[in-house]
Amino acid sequence: MRPKIEIYPDAAGRFRWRVVAPNGRTTASSGESFDSKGNAKRAARAFLASPPVEDVPEPTVTDGELG
């Protein structure tokens, strides 16, 4: 199964989105609310169409940075 996107009204009557995995857990959500359901849908689609995630090497700590 694929994750689903849910658009829902928040307590203030504005709209938010969340991505829900097949196991029912929320895996991502909007960090802000939107004036309309359409704007929330556009934001969710933009999030899902975002560029792929890249691995970033972990920073190395030198003796001078240990404090």
Summary of the structure (lengths in Angstrom):
residues: 67
radius of gyration: 17.6
end to end distance: 48.9
largest distance: 52.6
contacts: 124
relative contact order: 0.18
helix: 22%
strand: 25%
